[in-house]
Amino acid sequence: MKNTALTHIHESLGAKMVPFAGYNMPVQYEGVNIEHETVRSGVGVFDVSHMGEFLLTGPNALALIQKVTSNDAATLTVGRAQYSCLPNNNGGIVDDLIVYKIKDEQYLLVVNASNIDKDWEWISKHNDLGVDMKNLSDDYSLLAIQGPKAVEAMQALTSIDLSAIKYYHFEVADFAGIEHVIISATGYTGSGGFEIYAKNTEIEQIWNKVFEAGASFVIKPIGLAARDTLRLEMGFCLYGNDINDTTSPIEAGLGWITKFTKDFTNSEALKKQKEEGVSRKLVGFELTERGIPRHDYEIVNAAGEVIGIVTSGTQSPSLGKGIGLGYVPTELATEGSEIFIRIRKNDVAAKVVKLPFYKK
């Protein structure tokens, strides 16, 4: 089990620690609902240093990214980030990721912790362009400072205007007494805030100063359990649950990051899917009766026939009802369609709803 540079702090704070993607990670501190509400209404901090970072440099860096990712990275300017995915050759997804344009001919790819080795191998295999690739995953840490009070709480820690950084834009600037920190207006919660990338040797100083600056805003550390309920309320996909090696971006509702303005891995097959349609789609659903949907529960139709499985499910802390994601036949993927979730042999009624579940 790997530790992050902050594991000892989480343990000293009494966090419940669990193995996650090969790391010893804090799953919760005070409790999921309290931590969830802290991020929705105030400001909370996640240690997500288990995420992977690859630095691609050279005149062909963009060409390699264009070849292996579904989105069009040619639209990026320095200081902008882009959500994308790595399609495989079989219609599925190797991983989803964020691409940052650091400077001309230099990009940072941020990938899921569980897929670091797999992604590195996949991109390396396609690198016949002489692009310089560095795997920085073991040397860098990542904090997600999330919530509507994040800008106000953190402004004293930097000389730049945090409120001027637009969504999916970033600055490389001073933060908490450290120079050259990536301050990115991204996150996985839907409640605003920043993600802070810094070296392992710098992150403890940043953590301490973040909590000093945020004290009057009742800032709290937040675990991975609340990160999951927050992202699910937004309908954000989780790799390994809602998307994987067998789900296509078109089926998963990720057509918006699948741009056919260029050729990329398996683009012809995915273009055909987009034009001809798919037989199943990832949908969001809300239970209309009491119950909590969980990962791998069966989805059935009115006749009791199994038509899919729940890929992510929970009791929504913000909405007070059971919500989830799952793949269903396209004819049942329209808003308002009635489906049922099989919970302990009972078929509990649900309806397909438009994402996100949580509206600010």
Contacts in CASP RR format, 6 or more apart in sequence:
PFRMAT RR
TARGET T0000
AUTHOR 0000-0000-0000
METHOD contacts of the structure
MODEL  1
MKNTALTHIHESLGAKMVPFAGYNMPVQYEGVNIEHETVRSGVGVFDVSH
MGEFLLTGPNALALIQKVTSNDAATLTVGRAQYSCLPNNNGGIVDDLIVY
KIKDEQYLLVVNASNIDKDWEWISKHNDLGVDMKNLSDDYSLLAIQGPKA
VEAMQALTSIDLSAIKYYHFEVADFAGIEHVIISATGYTGSGGFEIYAKN
TEIEQIWNKVFEAGASFVIKPIGLAARDTLRLEMGFCLYGNDINDTTSPI
EAGLGWITKFTKDFTNSEALKKQKEEGVSRKLVGFELTERGIPRHDYEIV
NAAGEVIGIVTSGTQSPSLGKGIGLGYVPTELATEGSEIFIRIRKNDVAA
KVVKLPFYKK
1 19 0 8 1.000
1 22 0 8 1.000
1 23 0 8 1.000
1 24 0 8 1.000
2 22 0 8 1.000
2 23 0 8 1.000
2 24 0 8 1.000
2 50 0 8 1.000
3 23 0 8 1.000
3 24 0 8 1.000
4 23 0 8 1.000
4 24 0 8 1.000
4 25 0 8 1.000
4 47 0 8 1.000
4 49 0 8 1.000
4 50 0 8 1.000
4 141 0 8 1.000
5 49 0 8 1.000
5 141 0 8 1.000
5 200 0 8 1.000
5 201 0 8 1.000
5 203 0 8 1.000
5 204 0 8 1.000
6 47 0 8 1.000
6 49 0 8 1.000
6 141 0 8 1.000
6 203 0 8 1.000
6 204 0 8 1.000
6 207 0 8 1.000
7 17 0 8 1.000
7 24 0 8 1.000
9 204 0 8 1.000
9 207 0 8 1.000
10 17 0 8 1.000
10 25 0 8 1.000
10 26 0 8 1.000
10 47 0 8 1.000
10 221 0 8 1.000
11 17 0 8 1.000
13 26 0 8 1.000
13 29 0 8 1.000
13 221 0 8 1.000
14 29 0 8 1.000
15 26 0 8 1.000
15 27 0 8 1.000
15 28 0 8 1.000
15 29 0 8 1.000
15 221 0 8 1.000
15 223 0 8 1.000
16 26 0 8 1.000
16 27 0 8 1.000
16 28 0 8 1.000
16 29 0 8 1.000
17 24 0 8 1.000
17 25 0 8 1.000
17 26 0 8 1.000
17 27 0 8 1.000
18 24 0 8 1.000
18 25 0 8 1.000
18 27 0 8 1.000
18 224 0 8 1.000
19 25 0 8 1.000
20 27 0 8 1.000
20 50 0 8 1.000
20 113 0 8 1.000
20 224 0 8 1.000
21 50 0 8 1.000
21 112 0 8 1.000
21 113 0 8 1.000
21 114 0 8 1.000
22 50 0 8 1.000
22 113 0 8 1.000
22 114 0 8 1.000
23 50 0 8 1.000
23 113 0 8 1.000
25 47 0 8 1.000
25 50 0 8 1.000
25 223 0 8 1.000
25 224 0 8 1.000
26 47 0 8 1.000
26 221 0 8 1.000
26 223 0 8 1.000
26 224 0 8 1.000
27 223 0 8 1.000
27 224 0 8 1.000
27 225 0 8 1.000
28 35 0 8 1.000
28 223 0 8 1.000
28 224 0 8 1.000
28 225 0 8 1.000
28 226 0 8 1.000
29 35 0 8 1.000
29 220 0 8 1.000
29 221 0 8 1.000
29 222 0 8 1.000
29 223 0 8 1.000
30 220 0 8 1.000
31 225 0 8 1.000
31 226 0 8 1.000
32 225 0 8 1.000
32 226 0 8 1.000
32 229 0 8 1.000
32 317 0 8 1.000
33 317 0 8 1.000
35 44 0 8 1.000
35 220 0 8 1.000
35 222 0 8 1.000
35 223 0 8 1.000
35 225 0 8 1.000
35 226 0 8 1.000
36 226 0 8 1.000
36 229 0 8 1.000
36 230 0 8 1.000
36 317 0 8 1.000
36 318 0 8 1.000
37 317 0 8 1.000
37 318 0 8 1.000
38 44 0 8 1.000
38 218 0 8 1.000
38 220 0 8 1.000
38 222 0 8 1.000
38 226 0 8 1.000
39 146 0 8 1.000
39 147 0 8 1.000
39 189 0 8 1.000
39 191 0 8 1.000
39 222 0 8 1.000
39 226 0 8 1.000
39 230 0 8 1.000
40 147 0 8 1.000
40 148 0 8 1.000
40 191 0 8 1.000
40 230 0 8 1.000
40 317 0 8 1.000
40 318 0 8 1.000
40 358 0 8 1.000
41 147 0 8 1.000
41 148 0 8 1.000
42 147 0 8 1.000
42 148 0 8 1.000
42 149 0 8 1.000
42 150 0 8 1.000
42 217 0 8 1.000
42 218 0 8 1.000
43 145 0 8 1.000
43 146 0 8 1.000
43 147 0 8 1.000
43 148 0 8 1.000
43 149 0 8 1.000
43 150 0 8 1.000
43 153 0 8 1.000
43 193 0 8 1.000
43 214 0 8 1.000
43 217 0 8 1.000
43 218 0 8 1.000
43 219 0 8 1.000
44 145 0 8 1.000
44 146 0 8 1.000
44 147 0 8 1.000
44 150 0 8 1.000
44 219 0 8 1.000
44 220 0 8 1.000
44 221 0 8 1.000
44 222 0 8 1.000
45 143 0 8 1.000
45 144 0 8 1.000
45 145 0 8 1.000
45 146 0 8 1.000
45 207 0 8 1.000
45 210 0 8 1.000
45 211 0 8 1.000
45 219 0 8 1.000
45 220 0 8 1.000
45 221 0 8 1.000
45 222 0 8 1.000
46 143 0 8 1.000
46 144 0 8 1.000
46 146 0 8 1.000
46 221 0 8 1.000
46 222 0 8 1.000
46 223 0 8 1.000
46 224 0 8 1.000
46 227 0 8 1.000
47 141 0 8 1.000
47 142 0 8 1.000
47 143 0 8 1.000
47 207 0 8 1.000
47 221 0 8 1.000
48 142 0 8 1.000
48 143 0 8 1.000
48 144 0 8 1.000
48 195 0 8 1.000
48 227 0 8 1.000
49 140 0 8 1.000
49 141 0 8 1.000
49 142 0 8 1.000
49 143 0 8 1.000
49 200 0 8 1.000
49 203 0 8 1.000
50 113 0 8 1.000
51 110 0 8 1.000
51 111 0 8 1.000
51 112 0 8 1.000
51 113 0 8 1.000
51 137 0 8 1.000
51 142 0 8 1.000
52 110 0 8 1.000
52 111 0 8 1.000
52 112 0 8 1.000
52 113 0 8 1.000
52 116 0 8 1.000
52 135 0 8 1.000
52 136 0 8 1.000
52 137 0 8 1.000
52 140 0 8 1.000
53 108 0 8 1.000
53 109 0 8 1.000
53 110 0 8 1.000
53 111 0 8 1.000
53 135 0 8 1.000
53 136 0 8 1.000
53 137 0 8 1.000
53 140 0 8 1.000
53 142 0 8 1.000
53 197 0 8 1.000
54 108 0 8 1.000
54 109 0 8 1.000
54 111 0 8 1.000
54 119 0 8 1.000
54 120 0 8 1.000
54 123 0 8 1.000
54 133 0 8 1.000
54 134 0 8 1.000
54 135 0 8 1.000
54 136 0 8 1.000
54 137 0 8 1.000
55 102 0 8 1.000
55 106 0 8 1.000
55 107 0 8 1.000
55 108 0 8 1.000
55 109 0 8 1.000
55 133 0 8 1.000
55 134 0 8 1.000
55 136 0 8 1.000
56 64 0 8 1.000
56 65 0 8 1.000
56 106 0 8 1.000
56 107 0 8 1.000
56 108 0 8 1.000
56 109 0 8 1.000
56 123 0 8 1.000
56 131 0 8 1.000
56 132 0 8 1.000
56 133 0 8 1.000
57 105 0 8 1.000
57 106 0 8 1.000
57 107 0 8 1.000
57 131 0 8 1.000
57 132 0 8 1.000
57 134 0 8 1.000
58 105 0 8 1.000
58 106 0 8 1.000
58 130 0 8 1.000
58 131 0 8 1.000
58 132 0 8 1.000
59 105 0 8 1.000
60 129 0 8 1.000
60 130 0 8 1.000
60 131 0 8 1.000
61 105 0 8 1.000
61 106 0 8 1.000
61 107 0 8 1.000
61 131 0 8 1.000
61 132 0 8 1.000
62 73 0 8 1.000
62 74 0 8 1.000
62 105 0 8 1.000
62 107 0 8 1.000
63 129 0 8 1.000
63 131 0 8 1.000
64 123 0 8 1.000
64 126 0 8 1.000
64 127 0 8 1.000
64 129 0 8 1.000
64 131 0 8 1.000
65 73 0 8 1.000
65 99 0 8 1.000
65 107 0 8 1.000
65 109 0 8 1.000
66 72 0 8 1.000
66 73 0 8 1.000
66 74 0 8 1.000
66 262 0 8 1.000
66 264 0 8 1.000
67 126 0 8 1.000
67 263 0 8 1.000
67 264 0 8 1.000
67 265 0 8 1.000
68 86 0 8 1.000
68 122 0 8 1.000
68 123 0 8 1.000
68 126 0 8 1.000
68 264 0 8 1.000
68 265 0 8 1.000
69 84 0 8 1.000
69 85 0 8 1.000
69 86 0 8 1.000
69 97 0 8 1.000
69 99 0 8 1.000
69 264 0 8 1.000
70 84 0 8 1.000
70 85 0 8 1.000
70 86 0 8 1.000
70 87 0 8 1.000
70 249 0 8 1.000
70 254 0 8 1.000
70 257 0 8 1.000
70 258 0 8 1.000
70 259 0 8 1.000
70 264 0 8 1.000
70 267 0 8 1.000
70 270 0 8 1.000
71 82 0 8 1.000
71 83 0 8 1.000
71 84 0 8 1.000
71 85 0 8 1.000
71 99 0 8 1.000
71 257 0 8 1.000
71 258 0 8 1.000
71 259 0 8 1.000
72 259 0 8 1.000
72 261 0 8 1.000
72 262 0 8 1.000
73 82 0 8 1.000
73 84 0 8 1.000
73 99 0 8 1.000
73 101 0 8 1.000
73 107 0 8 1.000
74 262 0 8 1.000
75 82 0 8 1.000
76 82 0 8 1.000
76 99 0 8 1.000
76 101 0 8 1.000
76 107 0 8 1.000
77 101 0 8 1.000
78 101 0 8 1.000
78 102 0 8 1.000
78 103 0 8 1.000
78 104 0 8 1.000
79 100 0 8 1.000
79 101 0 8 1.000
79 102 0 8 1.000
79 169 0 8 1.000
79 170 0 8 1.000
79 171 0 8 1.000
80 100 0 8 1.000
80 101 0 8 1.000
80 168 0 8 1.000
80 169 0 8 1.000
80 170 0 8 1.000
81 98 0 8 1.000
81 99 0 8 1.000
81 100 0 8 1.000
81 101 0 8 1.000
81 168 0 8 1.000
81 169 0 8 1.000
81 170 0 8 1.000
81 184 0 8 1.000
81 186 0 8 1.000
82 98 0 8 1.000
82 99 0 8 1.000
82 168 0 8 1.000
82 257 0 8 1.000
83 96 0 8 1.000
83 97 0 8 1.000
83 98 0 8 1.000
83 168 0 8 1.000
83 257 0 8 1.000
84 96 0 8 1.000
84 97 0 8 1.000
84 98 0 8 1.000
84 99 0 8 1.000
84 257 0 8 1.000
85 93 0 8 1.000
85 94 0 8 1.000
85 95 0 8 1.000
85 96 0 8 1.000
85 97 0 8 1.000
85 243 0 8 1.000
85 249 0 8 1.000
85 254 0 8 1.000
85 257 0 8 1.000
85 258 0 8 1.000
86 93 0 8 1.000
86 94 0 8 1.000
86 95 0 8 1.000
86 96 0 8 1.000
86 97 0 8 1.000
86 119 0 8 1.000
86 122 0 8 1.000
86 123 0 8 1.000
86 265 0 8 1.000
87 93 0 8 1.000
87 94 0 8 1.000
87 248 0 8 1.000
87 249 0 8 1.000
87 258 0 8 1.000
87 264 0 8 1.000
87 265 0 8 1.000
87 266 0 8 1.000
87 267 0 8 1.000
87 270 0 8 1.000
88 94 0 8 1.000
88 122 0 8 1.000
88 245 0 8 1.000
88 265 0 8 1.000
88 266 0 8 1.000
89 265 0 8 1.000
89 266 0 8 1.000
90 245 0 8 1.000
90 246 0 8 1.000
90 266 0 8 1.000
91 246 0 8 1.000
91 248 0 8 1.000
91 266 0 8 1.000
91 269 0 8 1.000
91 270 0 8 1.000
91 273 0 8 1.000
92 244 0 8 1.000
92 245 0 8 1.000
92 246 0 8 1.000
92 247 0 8 1.000
92 248 0 8 1.000
92 249 0 8 1.000
92 266 0 8 1.000
93 239 0 8 1.000
93 243 0 8 1.000
93 244 0 8 1.000
93 245 0 8 1.000
93 247 0 8 1.000
93 248 0 8 1.000
93 249 0 8 1.000
93 252 0 8 1.000
94 115 0 8 1.000
94 118 0 8 1.000
94 119 0 8 1.000
94 122 0 8 1.000
94 245 0 8 1.000
95 111 0 8 1.000
95 112 0 8 1.000
95 115 0 8 1.000
95 118 0 8 1.000
95 119 0 8 1.000
95 122 0 8 1.000
95 239 0 8 1.000
96 112 0 8 1.000
96 237 0 8 1.000
96 239 0 8 1.000
96 243 0 8 1.000
96 254 0 8 1.000
97 109 0 8 1.000
97 110 0 8 1.000
97 111 0 8 1.000
97 112 0 8 1.000
97 119 0 8 1.000
98 109 0 8 1.000
98 110 0 8 1.000
98 186 0 8 1.000
99 107 0 8 1.000
99 108 0 8 1.000
99 109 0 8 1.000
100 107 0 8 1.000
100 108 0 8 1.000
100 109 0 8 1.000
100 110 0 8 1.000
100 170 0 8 1.000
100 182 0 8 1.000
100 184 0 8 1.000
101 107 0 8 1.000
102 108 0 8 1.000
102 172 0 8 1.000
108 182 0 8 1.000
108 197 0 8 1.000
109 119 0 8 1.000
109 123 0 8 1.000
110 142 0 8 1.000
111 119 0 8 1.000
112 119 0 8 1.000
112 239 0 8 1.000
114 239 0 8 1.000
114 240 0 8 1.000
115 239 0 8 1.000
116 135 0 8 1.000
116 137 0 8 1.000
120 133 0 8 1.000
120 135 0 8 1.000
123 133 0 8 1.000
124 133 0 8 1.000
126 265 0 8 1.000
127 133 0 8 1.000
139 199 0 8 1.000
139 200 0 8 1.000
140 197 0 8 1.000
140 198 0 8 1.000
140 199 0 8 1.000
140 200 0 8 1.000
141 197 0 8 1.000
141 198 0 8 1.000
141 199 0 8 1.000
141 200 0 8 1.000
141 202 0 8 1.000
141 203 0 8 1.000
142 195 0 8 1.000
142 196 0 8 1.000
142 197 0 8 1.000
143 195 0 8 1.000
143 196 0 8 1.000
143 198 0 8 1.000
143 203 0 8 1.000
143 206 0 8 1.000
143 207 0 8 1.000
143 210 0 8 1.000
144 187 0 8 1.000
144 188 0 8 1.000
144 189 0 8 1.000
144 193 0 8 1.000
144 194 0 8 1.000
144 195 0 8 1.000
144 196 0 8 1.000
144 227 0 8 1.000
145 153 0 8 1.000
145 154 0 8 1.000
145 193 0 8 1.000
145 194 0 8 1.000
145 195 0 8 1.000
145 196 0 8 1.000
145 210 0 8 1.000
146 187 0 8 1.000
146 188 0 8 1.000
146 189 0 8 1.000
146 190 0 8 1.000
146 191 0 8 1.000
146 192 0 8 1.000
146 193 0 8 1.000
146 194 0 8 1.000
146 222 0 8 1.000
146 230 0 8 1.000
147 189 0 8 1.000
147 191 0 8 1.000
147 192 0 8 1.000
147 193 0 8 1.000
148 191 0 8 1.000
148 192 0 8 1.000
149 217 0 8 1.000
150 162 0 8 1.000
150 192 0 8 1.000
150 193 0 8 1.000
150 194 0 8 1.000
151 162 0 8 1.000
151 163 0 8 1.000
151 193 0 8 1.000
152 217 0 8 1.000
153 213 0 8 1.000
153 214 0 8 1.000
153 216 0 8 1.000
153 217 0 8 1.000
153 219 0 8 1.000
154 162 0 8 1.000
154 194 0 8 1.000
154 210 0 8 1.000
154 213 0 8 1.000
154 214 0 8 1.000
155 161 0 8 1.000
155 162 0 8 1.000
155 163 0 8 1.000
156 213 0 8 1.000
157 175 0 8 1.000
157 176 0 8 1.000
157 177 0 8 1.000
157 209 0 8 1.000
157 210 0 8 1.000
157 213 0 8 1.000
158 173 0 8 1.000
158 174 0 8 1.000
158 175 0 8 1.000
158 176 0 8 1.000
158 183 0 8 1.000
159 173 0 8 1.000
159 174 0 8 1.000
160 171 0 8 1.000
160 173 0 8 1.000
160 174 0 8 1.000
160 183 0 8 1.000
162 183 0 8 1.000
162 194 0 8 1.000
165 171 0 8 1.000
165 183 0 8 1.000
165 184 0 8 1.000
165 185 0 8 1.000
165 194 0 8 1.000
166 185 0 8 1.000
167 185 0 8 1.000
167 186 0 8 1.000
167 192 0 8 1.000
168 185 0 8 1.000
168 186 0 8 1.000
169 184 0 8 1.000
169 185 0 8 1.000
170 182 0 8 1.000
170 183 0 8 1.000
170 184 0 8 1.000
170 185 0 8 1.000
170 186 0 8 1.000
171 182 0 8 1.000
171 183 0 8 1.000
172 180 0 8 1.000
172 181 0 8 1.000
172 182 0 8 1.000
172 183 0 8 1.000
173 180 0 8 1.000
173 181 0 8 1.000
173 183 0 8 1.000
174 180 0 8 1.000
174 181 0 8 1.000
175 181 0 8 1.000
175 183 0 8 1.000
175 196 0 8 1.000
175 198 0 8 1.000
175 206 0 8 1.000
176 205 0 8 1.000
176 206 0 8 1.000
176 209 0 8 1.000
176 210 0 8 1.000
176 213 0 8 1.000
177 205 0 8 1.000
177 209 0 8 1.000
178 198 0 8 1.000
178 202 0 8 1.000
178 205 0 8 1.000
178 206 0 8 1.000
181 196 0 8 1.000
181 197 0 8 1.000
181 198 0 8 1.000
181 202 0 8 1.000
181 206 0 8 1.000
182 195 0 8 1.000
182 196 0 8 1.000
182 197 0 8 1.000
182 198 0 8 1.000
183 194 0 8 1.000
183 196 0 8 1.000
184 194 0 8 1.000
184 195 0 8 1.000
184 196 0 8 1.000
184 197 0 8 1.000
185 192 0 8 1.000
185 193 0 8 1.000
185 194 0 8 1.000
186 194 0 8 1.000
186 195 0 8 1.000
187 193 0 8 1.000
187 194 0 8 1.000
187 195 0 8 1.000
188 227 0 8 1.000
188 230 0 8 1.000
188 231 0 8 1.000
188 236 0 8 1.000
189 227 0 8 1.000
189 230 0 8 1.000
189 231 0 8 1.000
189 234 0 8 1.000
190 230 0 8 1.000
190 234 0 8 1.000
190 356 0 8 1.000
190 358 0 8 1.000
191 230 0 8 1.000
191 360 0 8 1.000
196 206 0 8 1.000
196 210 0 8 1.000
198 206 0 8 1.000
210 219 0 8 1.000
211 219 0 8 1.000
213 219 0 8 1.000
228 238 0 8 1.000
228 312 0 8 1.000
228 314 0 8 1.000
229 314 0 8 1.000
229 316 0 8 1.000
229 317 0 8 1.000
231 238 0 8 1.000
232 238 0 8 1.000
232 312 0 8 1.000
232 313 0 8 1.000
232 314 0 8 1.000
232 316 0 8 1.000
232 323 0 8 1.000
232 324 0 8 1.000
232 325 0 8 1.000
232 357 0 8 1.000
233 316 0 8 1.000
233 317 0 8 1.000
233 318 0 8 1.000
233 319 0 8 1.000
233 323 0 8 1.000
233 356 0 8 1.000
233 357 0 8 1.000
233 358 0 8 1.000
234 355 0 8 1.000
234 356 0 8 1.000
234 357 0 8 1.000
234 358 0 8 1.000
235 284 0 8 1.000
235 325 0 8 1.000
235 355 0 8 1.000
235 356 0 8 1.000
235 357 0 8 1.000
237 243 0 8 1.000
237 252 0 8 1.000
237 254 0 8 1.000
237 282 0 8 1.000
237 325 0 8 1.000
238 312 0 8 1.000
241 295 0 8 1.000
241 311 0 8 1.000
241 312 0 8 1.000
241 325 0 8 1.000
242 252 0 8 1.000
242 282 0 8 1.000
242 311 0 8 1.000
242 312 0 8 1.000
242 325 0 8 1.000
242 326 0 8 1.000
243 249 0 8 1.000
243 252 0 8 1.000
243 254 0 8 1.000
247 282 0 8 1.000
247 327 0 8 1.000
248 270 0 8 1.000
248 273 0 8 1.000
248 278 0 8 1.000
249 255 0 8 1.000
249 257 0 8 1.000
249 258 0 8 1.000
249 270 0 8 1.000
250 258 0 8 1.000
250 270 0 8 1.000
250 273 0 8 1.000
250 274 0 8 1.000
250 277 0 8 1.000
250 278 0 8 1.000
251 273 0 8 1.000
251 278 0 8 1.000
251 280 0 8 1.000
251 281 0 8 1.000
251 282 0 8 1.000
251 327 0 8 1.000
252 282 0 8 1.000
253 281 0 8 1.000
253 282 0 8 1.000
255 274 0 8 1.000
258 270 0 8 1.000
258 274 0 8 1.000
260 267 0 8 1.000
260 270 0 8 1.000
260 271 0 8 1.000
260 274 0 8 1.000
277 330 0 8 1.000
278 330 0 8 1.000
279 329 0 8 1.000
279 330 0 8 1.000
280 308 0 8 1.000
280 327 0 8 1.000
280 328 0 8 1.000
280 329 0 8 1.000
280 330 0 8 1.000
280 333 0 8 1.000
281 327 0 8 1.000
281 328 0 8 1.000
281 330 0 8 1.000
281 333 0 8 1.000
282 311 0 8 1.000
282 325 0 8 1.000
282 326 0 8 1.000
282 327 0 8 1.000
283 325 0 8 1.000
283 326 0 8 1.000
283 327 0 8 1.000
283 328 0 8 1.000
283 332 0 8 1.000
283 333 0 8 1.000
283 337 0 8 1.000
283 352 0 8 1.000
284 323 0 8 1.000
284 324 0 8 1.000
284 325 0 8 1.000
284 326 0 8 1.000
284 352 0 8 1.000
284 353 0 8 1.000
284 355 0 8 1.000
284 357 0 8 1.000
285 293 0 8 1.000
285 323 0 8 1.000
285 324 0 8 1.000
285 325 0 8 1.000
285 326 0 8 1.000
285 339 0 8 1.000
285 341 0 8 1.000
285 350 0 8 1.000
285 351 0 8 1.000
285 352 0 8 1.000
285 353 0 8 1.000
286 319 0 8 1.000
286 321 0 8 1.000
286 322 0 8 1.000
286 323 0 8 1.000
286 324 0 8 1.000
286 350 0 8 1.000
286 351 0 8 1.000
286 353 0 8 1.000
286 357 0 8 1.000
287 293 0 8 1.000
287 321 0 8 1.000
287 322 0 8 1.000
287 323 0 8 1.000
287 341 0 8 1.000
287 348 0 8 1.000
287 349 0 8 1.000
287 350 0 8 1.000
288 349 0 8 1.000
288 350 0 8 1.000
288 351 0 8 1.000
289 348 0 8 1.000
289 349 0 8 1.000
290 348 0 8 1.000
291 315 0 8 1.000
291 322 0 8 1.000
291 341 0 8 1.000
291 343 0 8 1.000
291 348 0 8 1.000
292 313 0 8 1.000
292 314 0 8 1.000
292 315 0 8 1.000
292 322 0 8 1.000
292 343 0 8 1.000
293 310 0 8 1.000
293 313 0 8 1.000
293 314 0 8 1.000
293 322 0 8 1.000
293 323 0 8 1.000
293 324 0 8 1.000
293 341 0 8 1.000
293 343 0 8 1.000
293 348 0 8 1.000
293 350 0 8 1.000
294 310 0 8 1.000
294 313 0 8 1.000
294 314 0 8 1.000
294 343 0 8 1.000
295 310 0 8 1.000
295 311 0 8 1.000
295 312 0 8 1.000
295 313 0 8 1.000
296 309 0 8 1.000
296 310 0 8 1.000
297 309 0 8 1.000
297 310 0 8 1.000
297 341 0 8 1.000
297 342 0 8 1.000
297 343 0 8 1.000
298 306 0 8 1.000
298 308 0 8 1.000
298 309 0 8 1.000
298 310 0 8 1.000
298 341 0 8 1.000
298 342 0 8 1.000
299 306 0 8 1.000
299 307 0 8 1.000
299 308 0 8 1.000
299 309 0 8 1.000
299 310 0 8 1.000
299 326 0 8 1.000
299 328 0 8 1.000
299 339 0 8 1.000
299 340 0 8 1.000
299 341 0 8 1.000
299 342 0 8 1.000
300 306 0 8 1.000
300 307 0 8 1.000
300 339 0 8 1.000
300 340 0 8 1.000
300 341 0 8 1.000
300 342 0 8 1.000
300 347 0 8 1.000
301 307 0 8 1.000
301 332 0 8 1.000
301 339 0 8 1.000
301 340 0 8 1.000
302 338 0 8 1.000
302 340 0 8 1.000
304 340 0 8 1.000
304 347 0 8 1.000
306 342 0 8 1.000
307 328 0 8 1.000
307 329 0 8 1.000
307 332 0 8 1.000
307 339 0 8 1.000
308 326 0 8 1.000
308 327 0 8 1.000
308 328 0 8 1.000
309 326 0 8 1.000
309 327 0 8 1.000
310 324 0 8 1.000
310 325 0 8 1.000
310 326 0 8 1.000
310 341 0 8 1.000
311 324 0 8 1.000
311 325 0 8 1.000
311 326 0 8 1.000
311 327 0 8 1.000
312 324 0 8 1.000
312 325 0 8 1.000
312 326 0 8 1.000
313 322 0 8 1.000
313 323 0 8 1.000
313 324 0 8 1.000
313 325 0 8 1.000
314 322 0 8 1.000
314 323 0 8 1.000
314 324 0 8 1.000
315 321 0 8 1.000
315 322 0 8 1.000
315 323 0 8 1.000
316 322 0 8 1.000
316 323 0 8 1.000
316 357 0 8 1.000
316 358 0 8 1.000
318 358 0 8 1.000
319 357 0 8 1.000
319 358 0 8 1.000
323 357 0 8 1.000
324 357 0 8 1.000
328 337 0 8 1.000
328 339 0 8 1.000
328 352 0 8 1.000
332 339 0 8 1.000
332 352 0 8 1.000
333 352 0 8 1.000
334 352 0 8 1.000
335 352 0 8 1.000
335 353 0 8 1.000
335 354 0 8 1.000
336 351 0 8 1.000
336 352 0 8 1.000
336 353 0 8 1.000
337 351 0 8 1.000
337 352 0 8 1.000
338 349 0 8 1.000
338 350 0 8 1.000
338 351 0 8 1.000
339 350 0 8 1.000
339 351 0 8 1.000
339 352 0 8 1.000
340 347 0 8 1.000
340 348 0 8 1.000
340 349 0 8 1.000
340 350 0 8 1.000
341 347 0 8 1.000
341 348 0 8 1.000
341 350 0 8 1.000
342 348 0 8 1.000
END
